[in-house]
Amino acid sequence: MSEQLAVSGAGPVRKALWPTWPVVDEEDVRAVADVLRSGIWGSTEGNHVREFEQEFADLHGAKYGIAVNSGTTALLLSLMAAGVGPGDEVIVPPYTFVATATAAVLAGAVPVFADIEPDTYNLDPDAAERAITERTKAIIPVHFAGAIADMDRFNAMAKRHDLIIIEDAAHAHAARYTGRAPGNLGAAAACFSFQSSKNLTAGEGGIILTCDETMARACRSLMNTGRAKGGAWYEHHLPGGNFRLTEMQGALLRSQMRRIKEQTARRDANGRYLDERLRRIPGIRPMKPDPRQEIHPRHLYMLRFDTETFGIPRAEFVERLKAEGIPASQGYPIGLHHQPLYSGKGLKEQIPGMRLPHRQAHDYGAVACPVTERACATEAIWLNQNLLLAEKRDMEDIVCAMEKIAASVASESEPIK
């Protein structure tokens, strides 16, 4: 007889609520209210955004921080500042949020997809190197879920081929890798997001971190309508826009920074505990840890699900897990190379005059990324970062739920005697 599951009417393993996100207290409220009362809401007149830029850069060991209105903007301005434009190719992974590739399109460049590593879901350095052509100008490794991509290999690749490396660090706030952090790992820049789900959030926003003064100067000008430091108010040098962060967001981010070290340490410790416990369940494979990464911020806790070994389809496992009180998802349903923006079957065809030159420059129909396609179709399982803000004892509910489902499946498959 199989163990009774919540989907069959039994009580769930997890009955208590999980920590909510974002975390807000009265100090956060006061920080924003003080800005509102001051009447200084724009960052060109205030100090909160400027001070946040320095505080966030200091946390990561970077020399310069340029706050912007989104992580997408951070990627776009970094590419523009590095000289990436029409005719250039930018190598990106297909297992990432659309912004990683869209930033290249917005810069006038052509995203070229290279597959991911099967045990980390980060951009595969071997696949990236095979994708390099005479038109390649940059590579954007993504630190997916907070796991740092193999920056040693990407930096070496950049030197061999004279390429620019831009880190997509939207998931990697406060990470540590070989004693350093994104923004100080040898790349031209690292780009973070403060969108509402991120480990540090103001609802929206982003920042560029760099140790290169020229890159910082260019990004700051592009962020602030092309102005130059020390120049007149109506003096514009570069084709920049208004990509500024507001003082309310700056104040909120500074207040949220009070928690980032403790929250990061808690997520990392709970993630490591889950790794140790869950790898014992047949068919459940935690992502491969990198010994060079001392702190993993775990924006997502990810698993690789082996349907054949476990005995049921991934979708059924996730539904059983949800019923047991463990919110989980299957992650991205398709890789970026199958998105309408690249596949050619979508809204563009309904908008006369819309030009998408990257489609003419690259044959996306010929792109094959089997590791990404397997992750999307049958393998990846995500748990959101707020679950890892619970206590260590709460991680037992995650383990217990998966063990319970595994035992039930094993019992269901036993022959009747």
Secondary structure, DSSP 8 states (H G I E B T S, - for coil): -----GGGTS--S--S----SS---HHHHHHHHHHHHHT--BTTT-SHHHHHHHHHHHHHT-SEEEEESBHHHHHHHHHHHTT--TT-EEEE-SSS-THHHHHHHHTT-EEEE--B-TTT-SB-HHHHHHT--TTEEEE--B-GGG----HHHHHHHHHHHT-EEEEE-TT-TT-EETTB-TTSSSSSEEEEE-BTTSSS-SBSBEEEEES-HHHHHHHHHHHBTT--TTS-TT---S---B---BHHHHHHHHHHGGGHHHHHHHHHHHHHHHHHHHTTSTTEEE----TTEEE---SEEEEEE-HHHHSS-HHHHHHHHHHTT---B---SS-GGGSHHHHS-SGGGGSTT---HHHHHS-GGG---HHHHHIIIIIEEEEEGGGGGS-HHHHHHHHHHHHHHHHHHHHHHS---
